[in-house]
Amino acid sequence: MAIKGGDLAKLLPKRKGCKDCGFPTCFAFAMKVASGAEDIDKCPHLDPKVKEQIREMLAPPILPVTLGKGERALTIGEEEVVFRHEKTFYHQPGIGVLISDKESETDWERKLKAVLEMTFERIGRILRPDLAVLWAESGDEGKYLELVKKASDASADLPLVLMAPLDLALKALEVCGKDRRPLIYAVTKADLDGYFPKLKEAGVPVAVKGGLEELPEVTERLKAEGMKEIVLDTGSRNLWEVVKEQILLRRAAIKQGFRPLGYPTIVFPCFMADDLEGQYMAASALVTRYAGIVVLSDFVPEYLYPLLTLRMNIYSDPRVPMTVEAKLYEINAPSPDSPLLVTTNFALTYFAVAAEAEATKVPSWLLVQDTEGLCVLAAWSTGKFNGETIAMAVKKLGVEEKITSKKIVIPGLLARIKGELEDELPGWEVVVGPREASGLSSFLPEFAGRG
């Protein structure tokens, strides 16, 4: 729940005429701090205890947790809303693969290679899994530490989850190093007295496992000792129960402002279904409702790509349209007499058209007009994509200086603007293309062959 500037102002020291923060009044400063535009540290007269109280008030309902380091570092949590359309979701859940020390070293290497190298491109974005969950299933300490070393050597930056009894997890931490910030999984209420000092000294994120009634007691104790990077696991392995608990946790933290449950979560579809199809279906539900880390037993492209695409869609900002730069693109090394295609700057439209045109091997130009991220029909219906706007883009981007063919292909859905565009671009031949991007595969070679 967002803090109001007026409430924050009541906690400031109110030194009349001070202005040491750079603002004319304490209230003006408080309003800026409440909006996130200024840091509370700019007030040099604030009592440290009050400053910590204010930081607590300003903290997001669900605190952030960062695993790993470098370019592969994974941050989860820091969410502020229950529903994406209310604002946006900020940190997409990490997708992890479970690697057991009972598996063969060949499987270790295969899974580590998958999490490090398996990537997909979707509308200009690179999609990939995020982390490896190392499971001490065998009970053999030496075998587990060998697995941890193998994963550590595979990449210095890969986020890891050390899924082992706490005494073994702490030994594994010495193998992989504290600086790579693995997640220790998992602390229970019964573990606190015996392992608390060592966990605090380790200074890495920890997962807390327990029922909904137990979690608050454990998280509050950890928080009281300065341990705030916490991940929650309710322990349920039934999909319906887990979904219900994820919703309860999110609503308790955001709607009721219940801080002891204000942490991201880890879930295990790998233990909810025996088959990969069932696991990925469960993972899809939990990406939507509201997991911080999702653990699968294996990565296969035909299942992973749809899951990563779903994650990208859910965690894209609904306030910001997915767009590409509005400009003249070259496809298959066009010459001045190559045909000109035109479309909008909605990312999905652009990549569909560009991919189909490139696959034909026909040299062509692609004019992408700025339509504020709207697709063809939506842009036309709002007056952002018509004969006048296309002609303006042709002139603004200097198309006539680069293209001598004077042939422009418009989307088949907008056949009605053909005459309008001919009026706006005298001397140009306006050709109505296919209604769908997939139609370019047959249309473009035939059109180019006509000369």
N, C-alpha and C positions, 0 to 999 in steps of 0.2 A: 504494500500500500504506500503510495507516494507521500512524502512528507510535505507539508505546506510551509511556504516561506514564513508565514506569521508564527507558526509553532516553533520554527527554528530560531526566529528572531528573539523569542522569549528566553532562549538559553544563552544568548550572546551577552558580553559584559556591559554593553551600553555605556561606553565612554563617550560622552557628548563632545562632538566636534573633533573626534580622534582622527578619522579618515586614514589611519595607517594601513587599512586594507585596500585603499585606492578608491573607495566609494564614499559618497557624501554622508550616508547614514548606515547604521547597522541593519535597518530593515532592507535597504537596497542591496546590501551585501548578502543578506539571508535569502532574498529572492533569487539571486544569481546562483548561490550554492545549492538551493533546493532544486533548481532546474538543471543542475549539472554543469553549468557554464563556468563556475569558479570552484576552487578547492578551499576547504575550511581552514587549511594551514595558513591562508593569507591573513587571518586574524592573529596577531602576535600576542594578544592579551588573554587568550582563552585558556582556561584551566585544562590540563591534560585529561583529567577524568571526564570533563564535559565534552572535550573534543572526541574522546572515544565513544561517548554516548551518542554524539551527533553522527559519527561515522557509522555506528550501528543503525541509526535511524535512516541513513542514506543508502545503506547496503541494499542490493536487490533482494526480493523475497526468497529467491533461490540462489545461494552463493555459488560463485564459480570455482571450478577445480581444474587444474592444468596438469596433464600427464605428459611425460616426455620433454624434449627440448629441441631447439633448432627448428628447421622448417617443417618437421613432422609433429611438432608439439600439438596436443589435442586439448582444447578447452571446452568443457561442458558446463551446463548450468547457466547462471546469470539471467534466468528468464523472469519476465515481469507480467505475463498475461496467461490466461487459461486457454483462450482461443486466438488463433493466428490473426484473424481479421480485426481483433481489437487493437493491435499494434503490429507486432511481428515476433517471430521466434528468432533468437540471436545465435545460439550455438547448436549446430546440428549434432545428433548423437553419434558417438564413435561406433563403428562397425568392427567387431573383433572376431578372430578365429581362435577356437580352443585347441591347444596343443597339449596332449597328455604325455607324461614321461613313460607311459606304458606302450606308446606307439613306437614304431621303428624310427631309426635316425633318417631313413629315406623320407618318411612322412613328415618328420620335423622340417627337413630341408624344403620339401615341396610346399608345405603350408607357409613357412617363412618367406619363401620366394613369392608365393601368391600375394601375401599381404604387402610385400615391398614393391612388387612389380605389376600387379594386375591393375590396369587403368582403363578408363573408357572416356570418350569425348562426347559431350552432349551439349548442343547449342553453344559451342565455344568454351565450355567449362570442362575441366578435367575432374573426373569422378574416380575415387579410389577408396579402398578400405583403410582402416586407421591403426589397428593395434593387434597385439598377440597376447592371449591369455594363457599363461603357462601353469598347467595343472599338475600338482603332485599327487597323482592317482595311485602310483605303484607302492608307495610307502618306503621306497629305496632312496635314502637321502643323496647318495652319490649320483644316482641316475638323474634326480631332479636338478641338482646343481650343474650337472653336465648339460642338461637342456637349457638352463638359464644362461650358461656361458655361450652355448651355441647361438641363442637368440641375441645375446649382447654383441657377439662378434659379427653377426649378420648385418647389423646396422647400429651406429652409435646414437641415432635419434629415434628409433622405433619405440613408441610408447608400449610399455609392458604392464601386465597385471600379474602379480605373484600370488597365485591361488594355491595356498599351502597352509598347513598348521603354522601358527605364528612363530614358533621357534625356528622352523625351517625357512619361513619367509624372510626372517631377519638375517639368516645366514645367506640366503639368496641375494638379499639386498647388498651384502658385501661383495658378491660376485659381480653384479651388474653395476653397482655404484649408485650412491644417493643422488648424484648430480643429474642422472637421467630421469629422476622423478617417476619411478614406477608406482603403481597402486598396490598396496598390501591388502589382500583379501583373505580372510575377513575377521574383524574384531566382533566378539559377542559380549554380552553383559558379564558372563562368567570369566571372560579373559582380562577384564580391565585391571583388576588388582595385581595380577601376576605380570602383565606385559606393559602396563601404562608407561612407566619411566623409559623403557627402551623405545616404545613407539614415539614418544615425545622427542627423544634424542634423535631418532631417525629423521624426523622433519620432512617426511614424504606423505602424500595423500593416503588415506586409509578408508577401506570400506567397512561399514558397520552392518552386521547381519542380525536380524531379529524381527519379531512380530511388531505390528504397529504400536502396540502398547509398551514395548520395550525400547524401541528406537529413541524416543525423546530423552529418556534418562541417560543413555549412553552418549548421545550427541551433545547434551548439555554439559556432561562431565568433561568431554574432550574439548569443547569450546572454552570452558572455564580455565583450562590450562593452555589456551592459545592455539589449539589445533582446530582450524576452521576448514581445511580441505578434506571434506568428508563425502563419501558416496554411500547411498543407502541400498540395502537389499532386504526385502521383507521375507525372503526365504521361500515364497510360494513358487511352485513350478507348474501350476495349472494355468493355462492361458487366461481363462475367464477371471480367475482370482487375481492374477497379476494385473490385468487391465483395470479391474476395479480398484486395486490398491494404488496403481499409478495415478488414477484420477483423484482418489482421496488425498494422496500426498500433495499433488499439485494444488488442489483447491484449499487444503489446510494452510499451505504456505502462502498462497497469493490472496485468496478471498478472506481467510480468517487471520492472516498475518501471524501464523504460529511458527515462530522461528526454529524451534527444535526439529521440525521436519523440512526446513527450507534448504535442502541439498539435492543435487542430482542423484539419479538412481542407476543401478546396473541390473540387467535382466538376462535370462539364460534360455532363449528359445532352443538351444542345443539340448536342453534337458526336458523340453516340452513335447517333442515329437521324435520318433525314431527315424523318420525319413526326411530328406532335405527339403522336399516340397512343403511338408508340414512346418518345418522350422522357419522357412522363409516367409510363409504366410503369417506365422505368429510374429516374426520380426516386423513385418509390414504393419500389423496392428499396433505394435509397441513403439515403432517410430512415430506413429501418429499420436499415441497416447502413452507417455511422454518420456520415454526412456532416455537416459543419458549415455549409457553404453549398452550395446546389443551384442550378445556373444552367440556365434554360430559354430557348428562342428566342422564346417569346411566351406571353402569358397569355390563355386563353379560359375563361370561367366553367365550362363543362361538364366541363373537365378539372381546373381549378385547385381548385374546391370539394372534390372527393373527395380530392385530394392534401393540402389543408390540414386536412381532417377526419382523415385518416390521421395526419398529424403531431401533431394535438392528442391523438389517442388514444394514440399511442406515448409522447408526452411529458407525459401526465398522471401524477400520482403514484399508483401502485397502492395505496399505503397510505392514501390519502384518498379516500373515496367521493365521486362527483360528486353534490352535493345542491343543493336550493334551500331557502329558508327555509320552515319549517313554520308556516303561518298560513292565514287565510281570504282568498282572492283574489276580486276582483270581475272578472267577465267580461261585457262588453257592457252596462255600467251596470245592474246588477240592482236590483230593488226587493225589499222584504221578503217578497213572495209568490213570488219566483222560486225555481226548484228548486235543490237543493244536490247537487253532485257531490263525491265523495270519492276521493282517491288517495294515493299515497305520495310522499315527498320525494326519491326518486331522480330526478335531473335529467332523464334521457331520458324517463321516464314522465310527469313533470309537463309538459314542453314538448309532448309528443305530445297529451296530453289537453287542455291549454290551447289549443293551436293549432286542434285540431279543434272544440272548443267555441266558440271565437271565430269560426271560419269559418261557423258556423250562424246567426250574428246573433241568437241567442236569449239574452236576459239570464239569467245564472245565476251561482251562487256555486260556488267550488271550494275545498273543505277539503283542505289538504295536511297529512297527519299525519307526524310525525317517525318514520321507520322506520330511521334510521341509514344512509340511502342505499340501501336494498334495494328492488327492484322488488316488484310486487304479490304474486306467488306465493312468492318467496323470503322476503318479510317475513311472509306468512301461515304458511309452513312453520316459521319460527323463533319464532312466537308474538308477533311485533311488529306484526301488522296483523290484527285480528279485531274481533268485536263489542265486546268490553270496551275495547280501545285506541281504537277509533273514538269510542265514547261518551265516553271520558275526554277526547279531543281536542275534541269538541263542547262539553263543559262548560268545559274549560280556556280555550278561545278565545272564549267568550261567544257562541257561534253562536245560541243560542236567543233572545238579546236582539236579534238583527238579522234573524232569519228567522221569518216567521209561517206560511209554507206547510207547515212540518213534513213536507216530502218530501225524502228523502235517497236518492240513487242510488249504489249500490255497484257495483264492477266485476263484470262477468258471470262472470269466473273464480272469484269468491268467492261464488257463489250460495248455498253451504252455510251461510254465516254470517248469512243473512237473519233466521232465527228468533232467533238469539243477539242480534243487534243490536236487534231489536224488544223483547226482554226488557230490554235495557240502556237503551233510549230509549222509554219508554212514551208513547203519544200520537203517535209519529212513524210515517209511512208509509215503509217500506223497500222500494225498488224495485230490482230487479236490472237493471242496464244491460247494454250490449253487452260482449262478451268482449275486443274490441280497441278502441283509441281511434278508429280509422277508422269504427267503427260509429256514433259520435255524430252523424255528418252526417245520418243518417236518423232515429235514435232521438230526439234532443233536440227537433227541431221537432214531431214527433208527440206526444212526451210533454208538451211545453209547451202544445200545442193542446188536450189533454184537460182542461187546467185543473187 
